[in-house]
């Protein structure tokens, strides 16, 4: 089961990197804001 161990290692790395999580969160927020602005602009 080397694949399962590799997945567990990557999840541990992601959990120990809150900066990466916040970057993904910020990017998601920017995409949502741009989508809302374009939707209002198209109307």
C-alpha positions in Angstrom: 0.0 0.0 0.0 2.7 2.6 -0.9 0.0 4.8 -2.6 -2.0 5.2 0.6 1.1 6.1 2.6 2.0 8.7 0.0 -1.5 10.2 0.2 -1.1 10.3 4.0 2.2 12.1 3.7 0.8 14.7 1.3 -2.2 15.4 3.6 0.2 15.9 6.5 2.3 18.3 4.4 -0.9 20.3 3.4 -2.1 20.3 7.1 1.3 21.7 8.2 1.1 24.5 5.5 -1.7 26.9 6.5 -0.2 29.5 4.1 -1.1 27.3 1.2 -4.6 26.8 2.5 -5.2 30.5 2.9 -3.8 31.1 -0.7 -6.3 28.6 -2.0 -9.1 30.3 0.0 -8.2 33.7 -1.2 -8.0 32.5 -4.9 -11.5 31.0 -4.4 -12.9 34.2 -3.0 -11.4 36.2 -5.9 -12.9 33.9 -8.5 -16.3 34.2 -6.8 -16.1 38.0 -6.7 -15.1 38.2 -10.3 -18.0 35.8 -11.3 -20.5 38.0 -9.4 -19.1 41.2 -10.9 -19.2 39.7 -14.4 -22.8 38.5 -13.8 -23.9 41.9 -12.6 -22.1 43.5 -15.6 -23.8 41.2 -18.1 -27.2 42.2 -16.7 
